[in-house]
Amino acid sequence: MNHWLPSKEQKSQYDNEGYFILRNVIDKDLAAELRGVLRNVIMLPEPGKFVDFDPMNPMKDTPQGRIARYRKLANFCVQSPLIWHNIHAGEKLLNIARYFLGKDIIVKYNSCFLKPPRTGSATPWHQDNGLWRDGETEPFNFWIPLEPATKENGCMQFIPKSHKTEIVEHVLYSDSIHGELPRERVQEMILKNGIHHIELDTGDVVFWHSNMWHYSPPNTSDKSRIAVAGVWTNPEIMSQRKRGIQNCYWAMKDGIVCYDFPPESTAIKNKDSKPPNPYQRIQD
Ligand SMILES: O=C(O)CCC(=O)C(=O)O
């Protein structure tokens, strides 16, 4: 196995600021293939749909229209062997996860984020565990751009040290696309700690703590920004969680990478699977 491990400085940045970056983990040819997998999916019409040009809605179900509309492919990586075996259950990345989580590793979350040129929208300020609402703080999150992620095309923004806060109750505003951190608290936190813009080249990886406050702005540029994201955890952390388990899959067992595809889903049950309370709605 190729032992990619965080350096002392990277580990200390993770502890102090809540994240670290490894450069050039996925090579550019592989990134191009992975982009192809995603574009193939979003550009194909839904089965049975007739793709036509509608003058009242010129972008409707054309490939261009579909590219402009898609923001996220949730849980898609377990349907794509190329993504799964190279990223979430890829040896190089699992070695890094193993350093933090031990020899048994489960993928808790997987998804692809697409920010098409000019139409790609913002992801509101959130903590990942503020959305999971399962009380977990220890899983290990990552995000890999398959093309350069810059300030112009909507790279991620982190508030350094925000991982030291509690899991904050997320709320909904009238224009929220999903639960988000209370906006006033975000402004206070930015005033206190500032913002780090996480500019990455194709195939770099950023890893962060599940409490980290993060956001990404709309893509106002003419360059697309596609990324693959995931979260690894382990059976011990999962056994403590407060909520039911969905879409979790084995990536490594006792130090051995799992090569099954489709990946084996986990059967670990938690104590209490009550759904969380609805998000508080804020009038603005
Ligand atoms: O890709 C993005 O812009 C947002 C990703 C994100 O917030 C996440 O992976 O938690």
PDBQT file of the ligand as one rigid body, heavy atoms in Angstrom, charges set to zero:
ROOT
HETATM    1  O1  LIG A 301     -19.420  21.623  -3.250  1.00  0.00    +0.000 OA
HETATM    2  C1  LIG A 301     -19.854  22.551  -2.553  1.00  0.00    +0.000 C 
HETATM    3  O2  LIG A 301     -19.873  23.695  -2.972  1.00  0.00    +0.000 OA
HETATM    4  C2  LIG A 301     -20.374  22.306  -1.167  1.00  0.00    +0.000 C 
HETATM    5  C3  LIG A 301     -19.901  21.037  -0.559  1.00  0.00    +0.000 C 
HETATM    6  C4  LIG A 301     -20.246  20.890   0.878  1.00  0.00    +0.000 C 
HETATM    7  O3  LIG A 301     -20.715  21.789   1.526  1.00  0.00    +0.000 OA
HETATM    8  C5  LIG A 301     -19.990  19.620   1.557  1.00  0.00    +0.000 C 
HETATM    9  O4  LIG A 301     -19.458  18.686   0.940  1.00  0.00    +0.000 OA
HETATM   10  O5  LIG A 301     -20.315  19.544   2.767  1.00  0.00    +0.000 OA
ENDROOT
TORSDOF 0
